[in-house]
Amino acid sequence: MKKQTVREKVIDYLIEKGLVEIESKSKKYRTFMKKNDVNAYHYFVGKKGAVRVGKCSSKSISITRKIHEHIKER
């Protein structure tokens, strides 16, 4: 069985927390947000598992360390 990448672990964690993937204009990030919440912040997941949160990727802040700590606890 192939080992799960950090990016896959982060995406699984976000989905477990109730976020859904949405269509994104960005080629750099996969974008997630809470279901049925138009005003919710977007979560951006980079190719190496970095996570950012904000209304748009250019004005977002990194929460990578916090998310990775939650993943390690599992």
mmCIF file of the N, C-alpha and C atoms, coordinates in Angstrom:
data_MODEL
# 
_entry.id   MODEL 
# 
loop_
_atom_site.group_PDB 
_atom_site.id 
_atom_site.type_symbol 
_atom_site.label_atom_id 
_atom_site.label_alt_id 
_atom_site.label_comp_id 
_atom_site.label_asym_id 
_atom_site.label_entity_id 
_atom_site.label_seq_id 
_atom_site.pdbx_PDB_ins_code 
_atom_site.Cartn_x 
_atom_site.Cartn_y 
_atom_site.Cartn_z 
_atom_site.occupancy 
_atom_site.B_iso_or_equiv 
_atom_site.pdbx_formal_charge 
_atom_site.auth_seq_id 
_atom_site.auth_comp_id 
_atom_site.auth_asym_id 
_atom_site.auth_atom_id 
_atom_site.pdbx_PDB_model_num 
ATOM 1   N N  . MET A 1 1  ? 0.833   -1.178 0.000   1.00 0.00 ? 1  MET A N  1 
ATOM 2   C CA . MET A 1 1  ? 0.000   0.000  0.000   1.00 0.00 ? 1  MET A CA 1 
ATOM 3   C C  . MET A 1 1  ? 0.886   1.253  0.000   1.00 0.00 ? 1  MET A C  1 
ATOM 4   N N  . LYS A 1 2  ? 0.540   2.197  -0.836  1.00 0.00 ? 2  LYS A N  1 
ATOM 5   C CA . LYS A 1 2  ? 1.312   3.427  -0.962  1.00 0.00 ? 2  LYS A CA 1 
ATOM 6   C C  . LYS A 1 2  ? 1.096   4.322  0.256   1.00 0.00 ? 2  LYS A C  1 
ATOM 7   N N  . LYS A 1 3  ? 2.179   4.908  0.742   1.00 0.00 ? 3  LYS A N  1 
ATOM 8   C CA . LYS A 1 3  ? 2.115   5.798  1.899   1.00 0.00 ? 3  LYS A CA 1 
ATOM 9   C C  . LYS A 1 3  ? 1.403   7.099  1.516   1.00 0.00 ? 3  LYS A C  1 
ATOM 10  N N  . GLN A 1 4  ? 0.545   7.565  2.413   1.00 0.00 ? 4  GLN A N  1 
ATOM 11  C CA . GLN A 1 4  ? -0.212  8.787  2.176   1.00 0.00 ? 4  GLN A CA 1 
ATOM 12  C C  . GLN A 1 4  ? 0.699   10.011 2.298   1.00 0.00 ? 4  GLN A C  1 
ATOM 13  N N  . THR A 1 5  ? 0.593   10.948 1.353   1.00 0.00 ? 5  THR A N  1 
ATOM 14  C CA . THR A 1 5  ? 1.415   12.159 1.396   1.00 0.00 ? 5  THR A CA 1 
ATOM 15  C C  . THR A 1 5  ? 0.865   13.134 2.444   1.00 0.00 ? 5  THR A C  1 
ATOM 16  N N  . VAL A 1 6  ? 1.679   14.110 2.804   1.00 0.00 ? 6  VAL A N  1 
ATOM 17  C CA . VAL A 1 6  ? 1.253   15.128 3.770   1.00 0.00 ? 6  VAL A CA 1 
ATOM 18  C C  . VAL A 1 6  ? 0.046   15.873 3.223   1.00 0.00 ? 6  VAL A C  1 
ATOM 19  N N  . ARG A 1 7  ? 0.077   16.188 1.945   1.00 0.00 ? 7  ARG A N  1 
ATOM 20  C CA . ARG A 1 7  ? -1.054  16.894 1.325   1.00 0.00 ? 7  ARG A CA 1 
ATOM 21  C C  . ARG A 1 7  ? -2.340  16.083 1.447   1.00 0.00 ? 7  ARG A C  1 
ATOM 22  N N  . GLU A 1 8  ? -2.277  14.790 1.190   1.00 0.00 ? 8  GLU A N  1 
ATOM 23  C CA . GLU A 1 8  ? -3.450  13.930 1.297   1.00 0.00 ? 8  GLU A CA 1 
ATOM 24  C C  . GLU A 1 8  ? -3.958  13.867 2.734   1.00 0.00 ? 8  GLU A C  1 
ATOM 25  N N  . LYS A 1 9  ? -3.043  13.818 3.697   1.00 0.00 ? 9  LYS A N  1 
ATOM 26  C CA . LYS A 1 9  ? -3.434  13.807 5.106   1.00 0.00 ? 9  LYS A CA 1 
ATOM 27  C C  . LYS A 1 9  ? -4.147  15.095 5.494   1.00 0.00 ? 9  LYS A C  1 
ATOM 28  N N  . VAL A 1 10 ? -3.614  16.232 5.017   1.00 0.00 ? 10 VAL A N  1 
ATOM 29  C CA . VAL A 1 10 ? -4.225  17.530 5.320   1.00 0.00 ? 10 VAL A CA 1 
ATOM 30  C C  . VAL A 1 10 ? -5.630  17.594 4.713   1.00 0.00 ? 10 VAL A C  1 
ATOM 31  N N  . ILE A 1 11 ? -5.769  17.168 3.477   1.00 0.00 ? 11 ILE A N  1 
ATOM 32  C CA . ILE A 1 11 ? -7.071  17.204 2.808   1.00 0.00 ? 11 ILE A CA 1 
ATOM 33  C C  . ILE A 1 11 ? -8.069  16.298 3.528   1.00 0.00 ? 11 ILE A C  1 
ATOM 34  N N  . ASP A 1 12 ? -7.649  15.109 3.916   1.00 0.00 ? 12 ASP A N  1 
ATOM 35  C CA . ASP A 1 12 ? -8.524  14.209 4.673   1.00 0.00 ? 12 ASP A CA 1 
ATOM 36  C C  . ASP A 1 12 ? -8.972  14.849 5.985   1.00 0.00 ? 12 ASP A C  1 
ATOM 37  N N  . TYR A 1 13 ? -8.055  15.532 6.669   1.00 0.00 ? 13 TYR A N  1 
ATOM 38  C CA . TYR A 1 13 ? -8.367  16.201 7.930   1.00 0.00 ? 13 TYR A CA 1 
ATOM 39  C C  . TYR A 1 13 ? -9.411  17.307 7.714   1.00 0.00 ? 13 TYR A C  1 
ATOM 40  N N  . LEU A 1 14 ? -9.237  18.108 6.679   1.00 0.00 ? 14 LEU A N  1 
ATOM 41  C CA . LEU A 1 14 ? -10.185 19.190 6.404   1.00 0.00 ? 14 LEU A CA 1 
ATOM 42  C C  . LEU A 1 14 ? -11.566 18.647 6.052   1.00 0.00 ? 14 LEU A C  1 
ATOM 43  N N  . ILE A 1 15 ? -11.609 17.568 5.291   1.00 0.00 ? 15 ILE A N  1 
ATOM 44  C CA . ILE A 1 15 ? -12.886 16.953 4.936   1.00 0.00 ? 15 ILE A CA 1 
ATOM 45  C C  . ILE A 1 15 ? -13.577 16.399 6.177   1.00 0.00 ? 15 ILE A C  1 
ATOM 46  N N  . GLU A 1 16 ? -12.814 15.788 7.085   1.00 0.00 ? 16 GLU A N  1 
ATOM 47  C CA . GLU A 1 16 ? -13.372 15.290 8.343   1.00 0.00 ? 16 GLU A CA 1 
ATOM 48  C C  . GLU A 1 16 ? -13.975 16.417 9.171   1.00 0.00 ? 16 GLU A C  1 
ATOM 49  N N  . LYS A 1 17 ? -13.402 17.604 9.062   1.00 0.00 ? 17 LYS A N  1 
ATOM 50  C CA . LYS A 1 17 ? -13.886 18.773 9.811   1.00 0.00 ? 17 LYS A CA 1 
ATOM 51  C C  . LYS A 1 17 ? -15.088 19.433 9.146   1.00 0.00 ? 17 LYS A C  1 
ATOM 52  N N  . GLY A 1 18 ? -15.557 18.875 8.030   1.00 0.00 ? 18 GLY A N  1 
ATOM 53  C CA . GLY A 1 18 ? -16.771 19.375 7.389   1.00 0.00 ? 18 GLY A CA 1 
ATOM 54  C C  . GLY A 1 18 ? -16.556 20.349 6.248   1.00 0.00 ? 18 GLY A C  1 
ATOM 55  N N  . LEU A 1 19 ? -15.347 20.477 5.769   1.00 0.00 ? 19 LEU A N  1 
ATOM 56  C CA . LEU A 1 19 ? -15.087 21.360 4.645   1.00 0.00 ? 19 LEU A CA 1 
ATOM 57  C C  . LEU A 1 19 ? -15.250 20.595 3.340   1.00 0.00 ? 19 LEU A C  1 
ATOM 58  N N  . VAL A 1 20 ? -15.580 21.326 2.288   1.00 0.00 ? 20 VAL A N  1 
ATOM 59  C CA . VAL A 1 20 ? -15.730 20.722 0.962   1.00 0.00 ? 20 VAL A CA 1 
ATOM 60  C C  . VAL A 1 20 ? -14.822 21.453 -0.011  1.00 0.00 ? 20 VAL A C  1 
ATOM 61  N N  . GLU A 1 21 ? -14.358 20.724 -1.008  1.00 0.00 ? 21 GLU A N  1 
ATOM 62  C CA . GLU A 1 21 ? -13.501 21.346 -2.018  1.00 0.00 ? 21 GLU A CA 1 
ATOM 63  C C  . GLU A 1 21 ? -14.369 22.141 -2.978  1.00 0.00 ? 21 GLU A C  1 
ATOM 64  N N  . ILE A 1 22 ? -13.906 23.328 -3.319  1.00 0.00 ? 22 ILE A N  1 
ATOM 65  C CA . ILE A 1 22 ? -14.628 24.171 -4.261  1.00 0.00 ? 22 ILE A CA 1 
ATOM 66  C C  . ILE A 1 22 ? -13.732 24.442 -5.465  1.00 0.00 ? 22 ILE A C  1 
ATOM 67  N N  . GLU A 1 23 ? -14.349 24.882 -6.546  1.00 0.00 ? 23 GLU A N  1 
ATOM 68  C CA . GLU A 1 23 ? -13.591 25.210 -7.748  1.00 0.00 ? 23 GLU A CA 1 
ATOM 69  C C  . GLU A 1 23 ? -12.694 26.405 -7.450  1.00 0.00 ? 23 GLU A C  1 
ATOM 70  N N  . SER A 1 24 ? -11.479 26.333 -7.918  1.00 0.00 ? 24 SER A N  1 
ATOM 71  C CA . SER A 1 24 ? -10.509 27.371 -7.627  1.00 0.00 ? 24 SER A CA 1 
ATOM 72  C C  . SER A 1 24 ? -9.881  27.907 -8.905  1.00 0.00 ? 24 SER A C  1 
ATOM 73  N N  . LYS A 1 25 ? -9.630  29.205 -8.926  1.00 0.00 ? 25 LYS A N  1 
ATOM 74  C CA . LYS A 1 25 ? -8.926  29.813 -10.056 1.00 0.00 ? 25 LYS A CA 1 
ATOM 75  C C  . LYS A 1 25 ? -7.427  29.550 -9.956  1.00 0.00 ? 25 LYS A C  1 
ATOM 76  N N  . SER A 1 26 ? -6.977  29.236 -8.759  1.00 0.00 ? 26 SER A N  1 
ATOM 77  C CA . SER A 1 26 ? -5.559  29.044 -8.499  1.00 0.00 ? 26 SER A CA 1 
ATOM 78  C C  . SER A 1 26 ? -5.066  27.686 -8.988  1.00 0.00 ? 26 SER A C  1 
ATOM 79  N N  . LYS A 1 27 ? -3.919  27.697 -9.640  1.00 0.00 ? 27 LYS A N  1 
ATOM 80  C CA . LYS A 1 27 ? -3.280  26.442 -10.027 1.00 0.00 ? 27 LYS A CA 1 
ATOM 81  C C  . LYS A 1 27 ? -2.326  25.977 -8.941  1.00 0.00 ? 27 LYS A C  1 
ATOM 82  N N  . LYS A 1 28 ? -2.036  26.867 -8.004  1.00 0.00 ? 28 LYS A N  1 
ATOM 83  C CA . LYS A 1 28 ? -1.078  26.590 -6.946  1.00 0.00 ? 28 LYS A CA 1 
ATOM 84  C C  . LYS A 1 28 ? -1.717  25.882 -5.744  1.00 0.00 ? 28 LYS A C  1 
ATOM 85  N N  . TYR A 1 29 ? -3.000  26.149 -5.486  1.00 0.00 ? 29 TYR A N  1 
ATOM 86  C CA . TYR A 1 29 ? -3.665  25.627 -4.293  1.00 0.00 ? 29 TYR A CA 1 
ATOM 87  C C  . TYR A 1 29 ? -4.959  24.904 -4.636  1.00 0.00 ? 29 TYR A C  1 
ATOM 88  N N  . ARG A 1 30 ? -5.287  23.904 -3.809  1.00 0.00 ? 30 ARG A N  1 
ATOM 89  C CA . ARG A 1 30 ? -6.635  23.329 -3.810  1.00 0.00 ? 30 ARG A CA 1 
ATOM 90  C C  . ARG A 1 30 ? -7.391  24.086 -2.735  1.00 0.00 ? 30 ARG A C  1 
ATOM 91  N N  . THR A 1 31 ? -8.635  24.457 -2.999  1.00 0.00 ? 31 THR A N  1 
ATOM 92  C CA . THR A 1 31 ? -9.390  25.340 -2.122  1.00 0.00 ? 31 THR A CA 1 
ATOM 93  C C  . THR A 1 31 ? -10.565 24.616 -1.483  1.00 0.00 ? 31 THR A C  1 
ATOM 94  N N  . PHE A 1 32 ? -10.745 24.867 -0.179  1.00 0.00 ? 32 PHE A N  1 
ATOM 95  C CA . PHE A 1 32 ? -11.825 24.256 0.591   1.00 0.00 ? 32 PHE A CA 1 
ATOM 96  C C  . PHE A 1 32 ? -12.548 25.341 1.374   1.00 0.00 ? 32 PHE A C  1 
ATOM 97  N N  . MET A 1 33 ? -13.841 25.082 1.673   1.00 0.00 ? 33 MET A N  1 
ATOM 98  C CA . MET A 1 33 ? -14.599 25.979 2.542   1.00 0.00 ? 33 MET A CA 1 
ATOM 99  C C  . MET A 1 33 ? -15.717 25.196 3.217   1.00 0.00 ? 33 MET A C  1 
ATOM 100 N N  . LYS A 1 34 ? -16.320 25.790 4.253   1.00 0.00 ? 34 LYS A N  1 
ATOM 101 C CA . LYS A 1 34 ? -17.405 25.126 4.961   1.00 0.00 ? 34 LYS A CA 1 
ATOM 102 C C  . LYS A 1 34 ? -18.637 25.065 4.067   1.00 0.00 ? 34 LYS A C  1 
ATOM 103 N N  . LYS A 1 35 ? -19.399 23.977 4.198   1.00 0.00 ? 35 LYS A N  1 
ATOM 104 C CA . LYS A 1 35 ? -20.599 23.785 3.389   1.00 0.00 ? 35 LYS A CA 1 
ATOM 105 C C  . LYS A 1 35 ? -21.611 24.894 3.659   1.00 0.00 ? 35 LYS A C  1 
ATOM 106 N N  . ASN A 1 36 ? -22.251 25.350 2.593   1.00 0.00 ? 36 ASN A N  1 
ATOM 107 C CA . ASN A 1 36 ? -23.366 26.295 2.671   1.00 0.00 ? 36 ASN A CA 1 
ATOM 108 C C  . ASN A 1 36 ? -23.066 27.565 3.446   1.00 0.00 ? 36 ASN A C  1 
ATOM 109 N N  . ASP A 1 37 ? -21.824 28.000 3.469   1.00 0.00 ? 37 ASP A N  1 
ATOM 110 C CA . ASP A 1 37 ? -21.462 29.218 4.184   1.00 0.00 ? 37 ASP A CA 1 
ATOM 111 C C  . ASP A 1 37 ? -20.720 30.143 3.226   1.00 0.00 ? 37 ASP A C  1 
ATOM 112 N N  . VAL A 1 38 ? -21.466 31.029 2.590   1.00 0.00 ? 38 VAL A N  1 
ATOM 113 C CA . VAL A 1 38 ? -20.911 31.910 1.564   1.00 0.00 ? 38 VAL A CA 1 
ATOM 114 C C  . VAL A 1 38 ? -19.855 32.844 2.144   1.00 0.00 ? 38 VAL A C  1 
ATOM 115 N N  . ASN A 1 39 ? -20.004 33.273 3.387   1.00 0.00 ? 39 ASN A N  1 
ATOM 116 C CA . ASN A 1 39 ? -19.073 34.215 4.004   1.00 0.00 ? 39 ASN A CA 1 
ATOM 117 C C  . ASN A 1 39 ? -17.901 33.546 4.705   1.00 0.00 ? 39 ASN A C  1 
ATOM 118 N N  . ALA A 1 40 ? -17.803 32.230 4.601   1.00 0.00 ? 40 ALA A N  1 
ATOM 119 C CA . ALA A 1 40 ? -16.742 31.498 5.296   1.00 0.00 ? 40 ALA A CA 1 
ATOM 120 C C  . ALA A 1 40 ? -15.387 31.771 4.648   1.00 0.00 ? 40 ALA A C  1 
ATOM 121 N N  . TYR A 1 41 ? -14.358 31.630 5.466   1.00 0.00 ? 41 TYR A N  1 
ATOM 122 C CA . TYR A 1 41 ? -13.000 31.743 4.945   1.00 0.00 ? 41 TYR A CA 1 
ATOM 123 C C  . TYR A 1 41 ? -12.674 30.536 4.091   1.00 0.00 ? 41 TYR A C  1 
ATOM 124 N N  . HIS A 1 42 ? -11.765 30.717 3.170   1.00 0.00 ? 42 HIS A N  1 
ATOM 125 C CA . HIS A 1 42 ? -11.292 29.638 2.322   1.00 0.00 ? 42 HIS A CA 1 
ATOM 126 C C  . HIS A 1 42 ? -10.020 29.058 2.933   1.00 0.00 ? 42 HIS A C  1 
ATOM 127 N N  . TYR A 1 43 ? -9.853  27.766 2.768   1.00 0.00 ? 43 TYR A N  1 
ATOM 128 C CA . TYR A 1 43 ? -8.643  27.067 3.201   1.00 0.00 ? 43 TYR A CA 1 
ATOM 129 C C  . TYR A 1 43 ? -7.913  26.636 1.946   1.00 0.00 ? 43 TYR A C  1 
ATOM 130 N N  . PHE A 1 44 ? -6.654  27.042 1.827   1.00 0.00 ? 44 PHE A N  1 
ATOM 131 C CA . PHE A 1 44 ? -5.853  26.761 0.644   1.00 0.00 ? 44 PHE A CA 1 
ATOM 132 C C  . PHE A 1 44 ? -4.779  25.743 1.007   1.00 0.00 ? 44 PHE A C  1 
ATOM 133 N N  . VAL A 1 45 ? -4.716  24.645 0.254   1.00 0.00 ? 45 VAL A N  1 
ATOM 134 C CA . VAL A 1 45 ? -3.744  23.582 0.514   1.00 0.00 ? 45 VAL A CA 1 
ATOM 135 C C  . VAL A 1 45 ? -2.760  23.534 -0.643  1.00 0.00 ? 45 VAL A C  1 
ATOM 136 N N  . GLY A 1 46 ? -1.473  23.731 -0.318  1.00 0.00 ? 46 GLY A N  1 
ATOM 137 C CA . GLY A 1 46 ? -0.418  23.724 -1.319  1.00 0.00 ? 46 GLY A CA 1 
ATOM 138 C C  . GLY A 1 46 ? 0.038   22.318 -1.663  1.00 0.00 ? 46 GLY A C  1 
ATOM 139 N N  . LYS A 1 47 ? 0.920   22.222 -2.623  1.00 0.00 ? 47 LYS A N  1 
ATOM 140 C CA . LYS A 1 47 ? 1.379   20.932 -3.131  1.00 0.00 ? 47 LYS A CA 1 
ATOM 141 C C  . LYS A 1 47 ? 2.174   20.116 -2.116  1.00 0.00 ? 47 LYS A C  1 
ATOM 142 N N  . LYS A 1 48 ? 2.807   20.767 -1.164  1.00 0.00 ? 48 LYS A N  1 
ATOM 143 C CA . LYS A 1 48 ? 3.595   20.066 -0.142  1.00 0.00 ? 48 LYS A CA 1 
ATOM 144 C C  . LYS A 1 48 ? 2.878   19.980 1.200   1.00 0.00 ? 48 LYS A C  1 
ATOM 145 N N  . GLY A 1 49 ? 1.585   20.352 1.236   1.00 0.00 ? 49 GLY A N  1 
ATOM 146 C CA . GLY A 1 49 ? 0.814   20.235 2.463   1.00 0.00 ? 49 GLY A CA 1 
ATOM 147 C C  . GLY A 1 49 ? 0.714   21.506 3.283   1.00 0.00 ? 49 GLY A C  1 
ATOM 148 N N  . ALA A 1 50 ? 1.196   22.626 2.737   1.00 0.00 ? 50 ALA A N  1 
ATOM 149 C CA . ALA A 1 50 ? 1.062   23.898 3.436   1.00 0.00 ? 50 ALA A CA 1 
ATOM 150 C C  . ALA A 1 50 ? -0.401  24.317 3.424   1.00 0.00 ? 50 ALA A C  1 
ATOM 151 N N  . VAL A 1 51 ? -0.853  24.942 4.518   1.00 0.00 ? 51 VAL A N  1 
ATOM 152 C CA . VAL A 1 51 ? -2.252  25.337 4.639   1.00 0.00 ? 51 VAL A CA 1 
ATOM 153 C C  . VAL A 1 51 ? -2.324  26.823 4.957   1.00 0.00 ? 51 VAL A C  1 
ATOM 154 N N  . ARG A 1 52 ? -3.183  27.523 4.230   1.00 0.00 ? 52 ARG A N  1 
ATOM 155 C CA . ARG A 1 52 ? -3.404  28.948 4.449   1.00 0.00 ? 52 ARG A CA 1 
ATOM 156 C C  . ARG A 1 52 ? -4.906  29.178 4.578   1.00 0.00 ? 52 ARG A C  1 
ATOM 157 N N  . VAL A 1 53 ? -5.301  30.226 5.292   1.00 0.00 ? 53 VAL A N  1 
ATOM 158 C CA . VAL A 1 53 ? -6.712  30.543 5.458   1.00 0.00 ? 53 VAL A CA 1 
ATOM 159 C C  . VAL A 1 53 ? -6.929  32.031 5.235   1.00 0.00 ? 53 VAL A C  1 
ATOM 160 N N  . GLY A 1 54 ? -8.025  32.357 4.550   1.00 0.00 ? 54 GLY A N  1 
ATOM 161 C CA . GLY A 1 54 ? -8.356  33.746 4.268   1.00 0.00 ? 54 GLY A CA 1 
ATOM 162 C C  . GLY A 1 54 ? -9.411  33.825 3.181   1.00 0.00 ? 54 GLY A C  1 
ATOM 163 N N  . LYS A 1 55 ? -9.774  35.043 2.822   1.00 0.00 ? 55 LYS A N  1 
ATOM 164 C CA . LYS A 1 55 ? -10.782 35.250 1.774   1.00 0.00 ? 55 LYS A CA 1 
ATOM 165 C C  . LYS A 1 55 ? -10.208 34.975 0.378   1.00 0.00 ? 55 LYS A C  1 
ATOM 166 N N  . CYS A 1 56 ? -8.919  35.233 0.195   1.00 0.00 ? 56 CYS A N  1 
ATOM 167 C CA . CYS A 1 56 ? -8.248  34.924 -1.072  1.00 0.00 ? 56 CYS A CA 1 
ATOM 168 C C  . CYS A 1 56 ? -6.816  34.488 -0.751  1.00 0.00 ? 56 CYS A C  1 
ATOM 169 N N  . SER A 1 57 ? -6.195  33.779 -1.648  1.00 0.00 ? 57 SER A N  1 
ATOM 170 C CA . SER A 1 57 ? -4.872  33.209 -1.356  1.00 0.00 ? 57 SER A CA 1 
ATOM 171 C C  . SER A 1 57 ? -3.814  34.284 -1.129  1.00 0.00 ? 57 SER A C  1 
ATOM 172 N N  . SER A 1 58 ? -3.921  35.405 -1.808  1.00 0.00 ? 58 SER A N  1 
ATOM 173 C CA . SER A 1 58 ? -2.903  36.443 -1.656  1.00 0.00 ? 58 SER A CA 1 
ATOM 174 C C  . SER A 1 58 ? -2.994  37.187 -0.328  1.00 0.00 ? 58 SER A C  1 
ATOM 175 N N  . LYS A 1 59 ? -4.160  37.152 0.315   1.00 0.00 ? 59 LYS A N  1 
ATOM 176 C CA . LYS A 1 59 ? -4.338  37.846 1.595   1.00 0.00 ? 59 LYS A CA 1 
ATOM 177 C C  . LYS A 1 59 ? -4.582  36.857 2.738   1.00 0.00 ? 59 LYS A C  1 
ATOM 178 N N  . SER A 1 60 ? -4.137  35.645 2.560   1.00 0.00 ? 60 SER A N  1 
ATOM 179 C CA . SER A 1 60 ? -4.344  34.609 3.573   1.00 0.00 ? 60 SER A CA 1 
ATOM 180 C C  . SER A 1 60 ? -3.138  34.504 4.505   1.00 0.00 ? 60 SER A C  1 
ATOM 181 N N  . ILE A 1 61 ? -3.352  33.816 5.638   1.00 0.00 ? 61 ILE A N  1 
ATOM 182 C CA . ILE A 1 61 ? -2.256  33.602 6.579   1.00 0.00 ? 61 ILE A CA 1 
ATOM 183 C C  . ILE A 1 61 ? -2.018  32.099 6.737   1.00 0.00 ? 61 ILE A C  1 
ATOM 184 N N  . SER A 1 62 ? -0.810  31.756 7.070   1.00 0.00 ? 62 SER A N  1 
ATOM 185 C CA . SER A 1 62 ? -0.435  30.349 7.205   1.00 0.00 ? 62 SER A CA 1 
ATOM 186 C C  . SER A 1 62 ? -0.935  29.776 8.526   1.00 0.00 ? 62 SER A C  1 
ATOM 187 N N  . ILE A 1 63 ? -1.525  28.587 8.447   1.00 0.00 ? 63 ILE A N  1 
ATOM 188 C CA . ILE A 1 63 ? -1.898  27.827 9.646   1.00 0.00 ? 63 ILE A CA 1 
ATOM 189 C C  . ILE A 1 63 ? -1.316  26.419 9.556   1.00 0.00 ? 63 ILE A C  1 
ATOM 190 N N  . THR A 1 64 ? -0.267  26.290 8.770   1.00 0.00 ? 64 THR A N  1 
ATOM 191 C CA . THR A 1 64 ? 0.346   24.986 8.519   1.00 0.00 ? 64 THR A CA 1 
ATOM 192 C C  . THR A 1 64 ? 0.748   24.286 9.809   1.00 0.00 ? 64 THR A C  1 
ATOM 193 N N  . ARG A 1 65 ? 1.435   24.977 10.691  1.00 0.00 ? 65 ARG A N  1 
ATOM 194 C CA . ARG A 1 65 ? 1.932   24.360 11.919  1.00 0.00 ? 65 ARG A CA 1 
ATOM 195 C C  . ARG A 1 65 ? 0.778   23.802 12.758  1.00 0.00 ? 65 ARG A C  1 
ATOM 196 N N  . LYS A 1 66 ? -0.277  24.572 12.902  1.00 0.00 ? 66 LYS A N  1 
ATOM 197 C CA . LYS A 1 66 ? -1.422  24.143 13.711  1.00 0.00 ? 66 LYS A CA 1 
ATOM 198 C C  . LYS A 1 66 ? -2.098  22.900 13.115  1.00 0.00 ? 66 LYS A C  1 
ATOM 199 N N  . ILE A 1 67 ? -2.308  22.901 11.811  1.00 0.00 ? 67 ILE A N  1 
ATOM 200 C CA . ILE A 1 67 ? -2.940  21.753 11.144  1.00 0.00 ? 67 ILE A CA 1 
ATOM 201 C C  . ILE A 1 67 ? -2.050  20.521 11.245  1.00 0.00 ? 67 ILE A C  1 
ATOM 202 N N  . HIS A 1 68 ? -0.749  20.680 11.036  1.00 0.00 ? 68 HIS A N  1 
ATOM 203 C CA . HIS A 1 68 ? 0.165   19.531 11.100  1.00 0.00 ? 68 HIS A CA 1 
ATOM 204 C C  . HIS A 1 68 ? 0.236   18.948 12.512  1.00 0.00 ? 68 HIS A C  1 
ATOM 205 N N  . GLU A 1 69 ? 0.090   19.786 13.541  1.00 0.00 ? 69 GLU A N  1 
ATOM 206 C CA . GLU A 1 69 ? 0.052   19.278 14.912  1.00 0.00 ? 69 GLU A CA 1 
ATOM 207 C C  . GLU A 1 69 ? -1.171  18.396 15.132  1.00 0.00 ? 69 GLU A C  1 
ATOM 208 N N  . HIS A 1 70 ? -2.312  18.798 14.583  1.00 0.00 ? 70 HIS A N  1 
ATOM 209 C CA . HIS A 1 70 ? -3.535  18.002 14.701  1.00 0.00 ? 70 HIS A CA 1 
ATOM 210 C C  . HIS A 1 70 ? -3.383  16.662 13.968  1.00 0.00 ? 70 HIS A C  1 
ATOM 211 N N  . ILE A 1 71 ? -2.721  16.684 12.838  1.00 0.00 ? 71 ILE A N  1 
ATOM 212 C CA . ILE A 1 71 ? -2.541  15.461 12.047  1.00 0.00 ? 71 ILE A CA 1 
ATOM 213 C C  . ILE A 1 71 ? -1.634  14.479 12.790  1.00 0.00 ? 71 ILE A C  1 
ATOM 214 N N  . LYS A 1 72 ? -0.583  14.989 13.433  1.00 0.00 ? 72 LYS A N  1 
ATOM 215 C CA . LYS A 1 72 ? 0.352   14.125 14.164  1.00 0.00 ? 72 LYS A CA 1 
ATOM 216 C C  . LYS A 1 72 ? -0.314  13.461 15.358  1.00 0.00 ? 72 LYS A C  1 
ATOM 217 N N  . GLU A 1 73 ? -1.306  14.118 15.963  1.00 0.00 ? 73 GLU A N  1 
ATOM 218 C CA . GLU A 1 73 ? -2.001  13.579 17.128  1.00 0.00 ? 73 GLU A CA 1 
ATOM 219 C C  . GLU A 1 73 ? -2.863  12.376 16.782  1.00 0.00 ? 73 GLU A C  1 
ATOM 220 N N  . ARG A 1 74 ? -3.222  12.242 15.532  1.00 0.00 ? 74 ARG A N  1 
ATOM 221 C CA . ARG A 1 74 ? -4.130  11.176 15.098  1.00 0.00 ? 74 ARG A CA 1 
ATOM 222 C C  . ARG A 1 74 ? -3.443  9.845  15.044  1.00 0.00 ? 74 ARG A C  1 
# 
